[in-house]
Amino acid sequence: MERTSYDVAIVGAGVVGCAVAHELARYQVRTVLIERAAEVGFGTSKANSGIIHGGHQAGAATLKGRLEWAGNQRWGALCDELGFGFARVGGLTVALAEEELPVLDRLLHHAAEKGVPGVQRWDRRRILAAEPNLTPGVVAGVWAPTTAVINPYEACFGLAAAAAAAGVVVLTDTPVMQLRQLTDGWQLDTPHDTLSARFVLNAAGVHATDVAQLAGLPGYRTRARKGEEYLLDKRLQGLVTRVIYPCPSATSKGTLVIPTYDGTIMIGPTAEMVDDPDDTSTTSAGAERVLAAARRLVPGISERDVIAEFAGVRAVLDDEDFRIGPTEAPGLFDVAGIQSPGLTAAPAIAELVVHQLRDAGLELRPRHDPLPTVAPPLRTARLSVLEHRRLADADPRAAHVVCRCELVTEAEIHDAIVHGARTLDGLKFRTRAGMGRCQGGFCSTRCMEQLANELQVPMTAVTKRGGASWLVVDRHEESQP
Ligand SMILES: Cc1cc2nc3c(=O)[nH]c(=O)nc-3n(C[C@H](O)[C@H](O)[C@H](O)COP(=O)(O)OP(=O)(O)OC[C@H]3O[C@@H](n4cnc5c(N)ncnc54)[C@H](O)[C@@H]3O)c2cc1C
């Protein structure tokens, strides 16, 4: 059987796989990015706190600590290139008791050893002047101006779209089911196709162990640590203006209060080991824990403010560090155990992996032309009235509002579909339709209709997030013999 052959196959299109694909696109390398979900970024990369950590959270002795700061420094330029939501709002880690003060010293030490600029100790007065809604019980804090917030799904879409525009083949709805070693590389079996690649990167997140086992490697144990997050009503915008961290423990940064890029306040996450790597359920116990911990930092937060909740699962290895590099199987690389701060570190992980591929014999000839640019997503809510009017004159779809809470128009839904949205969640993450107070009560059916019309499929084929997550059933069809 004839196989499509590549230099590099990346298994898993989370933020790590997308960042590696984008980095490889700078070179004349035939790359395929393979994702089992309906769209890129639909694993842990869409379900996190959306923070680009300041660079001082983890120590320089760990790989994740070194890549945290290296990655942090690269996100600004990527945002300029790709136009996703990103803002350096800064982060404040606060001690609520004298006993926690050594933790602040440790963060200052991390900043000094890694050369993170601007990280300072703040006293209680300065903290409360900057963030008056914090608990008056705050003792002291560490301020990091390098901390940023990001729309992580937009980043995945942007990285993958730019990589695709540069020639990377992006396959979604394509689980890798078997890996077979060839004389010079690997054969990858998927339900649709058989591919081959000289190098395979295992960037499968919480499923990295499964993918290693497909290649016959006994591998390592990837455990799953779930984190629940809770989104608050937009009317609380401005309650805090910086990311507020409690003093971290050895395995968790604790429950944070996060001013997200789009203005909603988010609180979370929890950190709980679970048996099922796909367990993204939220629980009343989790909600209680998050609310109690968030209230310790910002007492004004109430459970009545919660408008949405979700959970993501961190991929954790026994040594609590990233595992990046060649395996004992020639040509197969691990990019595994990418727990927090994996989002922050992703661009640096990509650079490291590309260097490792070069060291293993991949020829890296730069492209002849610059990387193609991709248009940033259309966002009517960010336009002035005059700009919106001009847009609506040129495209009447921009005058039709689909999502009232977030002011999303038919023009944006169309733009998102043109750029690859295939599911209701894909539209939501690209446009914010359904992310407001009514959580899609008004716009879901409108979005589904537009998806069905533009993709020329029946409404019954539209799914929430791919697979069997259909939203409507044709009872008439069901009742036919
Ligand atoms: C609650 C929570 C909060 C977090 N907050 C932050 C934060 O604020 N800042 C930060 O830096 N980090 C944070 N993290 C960590 C960060 O989200 C992860 O490190 C990062 O998203 C991991 O990316 P990834 O690409 O390795 O994994 P994923 O995004 O999970 O991507 C792996 C992909 O592989 C695919 N896949 C699996 N098996 C196969 C197969 N056989 N074939 C094809 N595809 C396959 C999956 O579908 C998935 O899309 C948080 C994590 C959680 C859970």
The ligand as a Gaussian input file, in Angstrom:
#p B3LYP/6-31G(d) Opt

LIG

0 1
 C       -7.008000      22.966000      35.254000
 C       -5.689000      23.257000      34.580000
 C       -5.155000      24.542000      34.634000
 C       -3.932000      24.815000      34.015000
 N       -3.490000      26.098000      33.977000
 C       -2.339000      26.389000      33.327000
 C       -1.901000      27.734000      33.236000
 O       -2.580000      28.670000      33.633000
 N       -0.702000      27.968000      32.647000
 C        0.073000      26.971000      32.162000
 O        1.174000      27.252000      31.694000
 N       -0.354000      25.681000      32.167000
 C       -1.543000      25.375000      32.727000
 N       -2.008000      24.101000      32.742000
 C       -1.251000      23.068000      32.028000
 C       -1.496000      23.134000      30.524000
 O       -2.868000      23.259000      30.239000
 C       -0.919000      21.867000      29.881000
 O        0.422000      21.754000      30.276000
 C       -0.971000      21.907000      28.369000
 O       -2.239000      22.257000      27.882000
 C       -0.559000      20.541000      27.832000
 O       -0.612000      20.594000      26.431000
 P       -0.412000      19.275000      25.582000
 O       -0.385000      19.707000      24.153000
 O        0.758000      18.504000      26.102000
 O       -1.675000      18.360000      25.918000
 P       -3.160000      18.367000      25.310000
 O       -3.687000      19.719000      25.117000
 O       -3.968000      17.447000      26.119000
 O       -2.933000      17.764000      23.853000
 C       -2.713000      16.392000      23.628000
 C       -3.561000      16.013000      22.421000
 O       -3.241000      14.691000      22.014000
 C       -4.417000      14.134000      21.453000
 N       -4.257000      12.678000      21.383000
 C       -4.202000      11.798000      22.417000
 N       -4.049000      10.536000      21.928000
 C       -3.998000      10.631000      20.579000
 C       -3.866000       9.682000      19.532000
 N       -3.735000       8.367000      19.766000
 N       -3.867000      10.123000      18.255000
 C       -4.004000      11.441000      17.970000
 N       -4.138000      12.395000      18.939000
 C       -4.135000      11.992000      20.214000
 C       -5.500000      14.598000      22.416000
 O       -6.773000      14.540000      21.835000
 C       -5.051000      16.024000      22.747000
 O       -5.688000      16.995000      21.941000
 C       -3.222000      23.787000      33.354000
 C       -3.767000      22.499000      33.290000
 C       -4.998000      22.238000      33.889000
 C       -5.594000      20.881000      33.774000

